Amino acid sequence: MPKRLPYELIFQIFALLVSFILVHGAYVTVIRPQADAFIGVEQVRLAEDPQYVQHRNFYVVIKDFEQEACFILMFWAAAILTFKGITAWRQRLQLDDDLLQLPPDLPIGPEDTRQLTKRLDELPAPARTFLLPKALRTAIGRFAATRNVQDSATAVRDLCGSEGDRLESELSIIRYIAWAIPSVGFIGTVRGIGAALSQANRAVEGDITGVTQSLGVAFNSTFIALVISIVLMFFIHQLQLMQERLVLDTESWCDSNLISRLRTGPLP
């Protein structure tokens, strides 16, 4: 059989490249020029009035390289979350379809398994890879082979459990990004504090401009990283909840619409 292209991996790489291009372009064309202009105006006002209290500016807060890296990672994670969320949503919609196409409460015997399998095979190619058709095909195939209802129920339960584990493992890349964002912010903190300490001699002489700017880098990078991490973790947990509900609802659908209607009988 020909190998399937790793579409999800290709999407992740493409999403990272697009995220880098968009964020870096915004930084080069808008954010850093605006931050430099604001800092220049503030320095002029401070030189004219030593008592002038400098104001904070959003562009200044996010202008450094660590914040740029955090935004790149954030949009990359958002793209992956959207991809997985849409996939889970499409599978969730399939639970509203009548895949078996049988009259309500009609018992299903071993002689019906071939026709049911054929109906599942007639689904569009992408839909056949969803969890519900796979669970139905597994249960029907087990029932056709063993004529045992309990074996079919166990097969559905095992398949749904393994699918839940697979979905959980596929969230590892997003969890890594959620861990990396605060780490990048901490790198900015270390860099800013190191730069501030290197200018300690100038602060002793009375010039604290360099020290305050370096400390601003330290605190701003941590602030932005933590805010992004908090928001990202919320959506990660929402996606995980959606996937867990999909697995549980699929198992319940199979129990209600297939397992409970199976009956033993002569082989076709």
C-alpha positions as CSV (number, residue, x, y, z in Angstrom):
1,M,0.0,0.0,0.0
2,P,1.3,3.5,-0.8
3,K,2.3,5.5,2.2
4,R,0.1,8.4,3.2
5,L,1.6,11.8,3.4
6,P,2.1,13.2,6.9
7,Y,-0.4,16.0,6.3
8,E,-0.5,17.1,9.9
9,L,3.3,17.3,10.1
10,I,3.3,19.3,6.8
11,F,0.6,21.6,8.2
12,Q,2.6,22.2,11.4
13,I,5.8,23.1,9.5
14,F,3.8,25.4,7.2
15,A,2.0,27.0,10.1
16,L,5.4,27.7,11.9
17,L,6.8,29.4,8.7
18,V,3.6,31.5,8.2
19,S,3.6,32.5,11.9
20,F,7.3,33.5,11.7
21,I,6.8,35.5,8.6
22,L,3.7,37.4,9.8
23,V,5.0,38.1,13.3
24,H,8.5,39.1,12.2
25,G,7.0,41.3,9.4
26,A,4.8,43.1,12.0
27,Y,7.7,43.6,14.2
28,V,9.9,45.0,11.5
29,T,7.3,47.3,9.9
30,V,5.2,48.4,12.9
31,I,6.1,47.4,16.4
32,R,9.8,48.2,16.6
33,P,9.5,51.5,14.7
34,Q,6.6,52.6,16.9
35,A,8.5,51.6,20.0
36,D,11.7,53.4,19.0
37,A,9.7,56.6,18.1
38,F,7.9,56.5,21.5
39,I,11.2,55.9,23.4
40,G,12.8,58.9,21.5
41,V,9.9,61.2,22.5
42,E,10.0,60.1,26.1
43,Q,13.8,60.7,26.3
44,V,13.4,64.2,24.9
45,R,10.7,65.0,27.4
46,L,12.8,63.6,30.2
47,A,15.8,65.6,29.1
48,E,13.7,68.8,29.2
49,D,12.1,68.0,32.5
50,P,14.0,65.7,35.0
51,Q,10.8,65.4,37.0
52,Y,8.8,64.0,34.0
53,V,7.3,60.6,34.7
54,Q,7.7,58.2,31.8
55,H,4.6,56.4,30.5
56,R,4.3,52.8,29.4
57,N,3.5,51.9,25.9
58,F,2.3,48.6,24.4
59,Y,4.8,48.7,21.6
60,V,7.6,49.1,24.1
61,V,6.4,46.3,26.2
62,I,6.4,43.8,23.3
63,K,9.4,45.1,21.2
64,D,12.1,42.7,22.3
65,F,13.2,39.5,20.6
66,E,11.9,37.3,23.4
67,Q,8.4,38.7,23.1
68,E,8.6,38.2,19.3
69,A,9.5,34.6,19.8
70,C,6.6,34.1,22.3
71,F,4.1,35.5,19.7
72,I,5.5,33.2,17.0
73,L,5.0,30.2,19.3
74,M,1.6,31.4,20.3
75,F,0.3,31.7,16.7
76,W,1.9,28.4,15.9
77,A,0.1,26.7,18.8
78,A,-3.1,28.5,17.8
79,A,-2.9,27.1,14.3
80,I,-2.3,23.5,15.6
81,L,-5.2,23.9,18.1
82,T,-7.5,25.1,15.3
83,F,-6.5,22.2,13.1
84,K,-7.2,19.7,15.8
85,G,-10.3,21.5,17.0
86,I,-11.8,21.4,13.5
87,T,-11.0,17.7,13.1
88,A,-12.7,16.9,16.5
89,W,-15.7,19.1,15.6
90,R,-16.1,17.3,12.2
91,Q,-16.0,13.9,14.0
92,R,-18.5,15.2,16.6
93,L,-20.9,16.1,13.8
94,Q,-20.7,12.6,12.5
95,L,-22.4,11.4,15.7
96,D,-25.6,13.0,14.4
97,D,-25.6,10.9,11.2
98,D,-27.3,7.6,10.8
99,L,-24.3,5.6,9.5
100,L,-26.0,2.2,9.9
101,Q,-29.1,3.3,7.9
102,L,-31.4,0.8,9.7
103,P,-34.9,1.1,11.0
104,P,-35.1,1.9,14.7
105,D,-35.0,-1.0,17.1
106,L,-34.3,-3.5,14.3
107,P,-32.2,-6.4,15.7
108,I,-28.9,-7.0,14.0
109,G,-27.7,-10.5,13.5
110,P,-24.5,-12.0,12.1
111,E,-26.2,-12.2,8.7
112,D,-26.4,-8.4,8.6
113,T,-22.7,-7.7,9.2
114,R,-21.6,-7.9,5.6
115,Q,-24.2,-5.3,4.5
116,L,-23.3,-3.0,7.4
117,T,-19.6,-3.2,6.6
118,K,-20.4,-2.3,3.0
119,R,-22.3,0.8,4.0
120,L,-19.4,2.0,6.1
121,D,-17.0,1.4,3.2
122,E,-19.1,3.6,1.0
123,L,-18.4,6.6,3.2
124,P,-16.1,9.3,1.8
125,A,-12.5,8.6,2.3
126,P,-11.8,11.2,5.0
127,A,-14.9,10.2,6.9
128,R,-13.9,6.6,7.0
129,T,-10.9,7.5,9.1
130,F,-12.9,9.0,11.8
131,L,-13.4,7.4,15.2
132,L,-17.1,6.4,14.8
133,P,-16.8,4.4,11.5
134,K,-13.6,2.7,12.9
135,A,-15.4,1.7,16.1
136,L,-18.5,0.5,14.2
137,R,-16.4,-1.5,11.7
138,T,-14.4,-3.1,14.6
139,A,-17.5,-4.0,16.5
140,I,-19.2,-5.4,13.4
141,G,-16.2,-7.4,12.4
142,R,-15.7,-8.9,15.9
143,F,-19.4,-9.8,16.1
144,A,-19.2,-11.5,12.6
145,A,-16.2,-13.5,13.7
146,T,-17.3,-14.5,17.2
147,R,-21.1,-14.0,17.3
148,N,-20.5,-12.7,20.8
149,V,-22.0,-9.4,21.9
150,Q,-19.7,-9.0,24.8
151,D,-16.7,-9.3,22.5
152,S,-18.0,-6.6,20.3
153,A,-18.6,-4.3,23.3
154,T,-15.1,-5.0,24.5
155,A,-13.6,-4.2,21.1
156,V,-15.4,-0.9,21.0
157,R,-14.2,0.0,24.5
158,D,-10.6,-1.0,23.7
159,L,-10.6,1.0,20.4
160,C,-12.0,4.1,22.1
161,G,-9.5,3.8,24.9
162,S,-6.6,3.5,22.5
163,E,-8.0,6.4,20.4
164,G,-8.2,8.6,23.6
165,D,-4.6,7.7,24.4
166,R,-3.5,8.6,20.8
167,L,-5.3,12.0,21.0
168,E,-3.7,12.7,24.3
169,S,-0.2,11.9,23.0
170,E,-0.8,14.1,19.9
171,L,-1.2,17.1,22.3
172,S,2.4,16.8,23.3
173,I,3.7,19.3,20.7
174,I,1.2,21.9,22.0
175,R,2.1,21.2,25.6
176,Y,5.8,21.6,24.6
177,I,5.0,25.0,23.1
178,A,3.0,26.0,26.2
179,W,6.1,25.1,28.3
180,A,8.5,26.8,25.9
181,I,6.8,30.2,26.0
182,P,7.5,30.9,29.7
183,S,11.0,29.5,29.2
184,V,11.6,32.1,26.4
185,G,10.3,34.8,28.7
186,F,12.7,33.7,31.5
187,I,15.5,33.9,29.0
188,G,14.6,37.5,28.4
189,T,14.6,38.0,32.2
190,V,18.1,36.6,32.5
191,R,19.3,38.7,29.5
192,G,17.8,41.9,30.9
193,I,19.1,41.4,34.4
194,G,22.5,40.6,33.0
195,A,22.5,43.7,30.9
196,A,21.4,45.8,33.9
197,L,24.2,44.4,36.0
198,S,26.8,45.2,33.3
199,Q,25.8,48.9,33.6
200,A,25.9,49.0,37.3
201,N,28.9,51.4,37.2
202,R,27.0,53.9,35.2
203,A,24.1,53.7,37.7
204,V,26.6,54.5,40.5
205,E,27.6,57.6,38.7
206,G,23.9,58.7,38.5
207,D,22.9,57.5,35.0
208,I,20.3,54.9,35.5
209,T,18.8,55.0,32.0
210,G,20.6,51.9,30.7
211,V,19.7,50.0,33.9
212,T,16.0,50.8,33.7
213,Q,15.8,49.9,30.1
214,S,17.5,46.6,30.7
215,L,15.2,45.8,33.6
216,G,12.3,46.7,31.4
217,V,13.4,44.0,29.0
218,A,13.6,41.5,31.9
219,F,10.1,42.3,33.3
220,N,8.3,42.8,30.0
221,S,9.5,39.5,28.6
222,T,8.3,37.6,31.6
223,F,5.0,39.5,31.7
224,I,4.1,38.8,28.1
225,A,5.2,35.2,28.3
226,L,3.1,34.5,31.3
227,V,0.0,36.1,29.8
228,I,0.4,34.2,26.6
229,S,0.9,30.9,28.5
230,I,-2.2,31.5,30.6
231,V,-4.4,32.1,27.5
232,L,-2.9,29.2,25.6
233,M,-3.4,26.7,28.4
234,F,-7.0,27.6,28.6
235,F,-7.5,26.7,24.9
236,I,-5.4,23.5,25.3
237,H,-7.7,22.3,28.1
238,Q,-10.8,23.2,26.0
239,L,-9.4,21.1,23.1
240,Q,-8.6,18.2,25.5
241,L,-12.2,18.4,26.9
242,M,-13.6,18.3,23.4
243,Q,-11.5,15.2,22.4
244,E,-12.4,13.4,25.6
245,R,-16.1,14.1,25.1
246,L,-15.8,12.8,21.5
247,V,-14.3,9.5,22.6
248,L,-17.0,9.0,25.4
249,D,-19.8,10.0,23.1
250,T,-18.6,7.7,20.4
251,E,-18.5,4.8,22.8
252,S,-22.0,5.7,24.0
253,W,-23.3,6.0,20.4
254,C,-22.0,2.5,19.6
255,D,-23.6,1.0,22.7
256,S,-27.0,2.6,22.0
257,N,-27.2,2.1,18.3
258,L,-25.2,-1.1,17.6
259,I,-24.2,-3.1,20.7
260,S,-27.7,-3.1,22.3
261,R,-29.3,-4.3,19.0
262,L,-27.0,-7.2,18.3
263,R,-28.4,-10.7,18.6
264,T,-26.9,-14.1,18.0
265,G,-28.1,-16.2,15.2
266,P,-26.9,-18.5,12.4
267,L,-24.0,-17.4,10.2
268,P,-25.0,-16.3,6.7
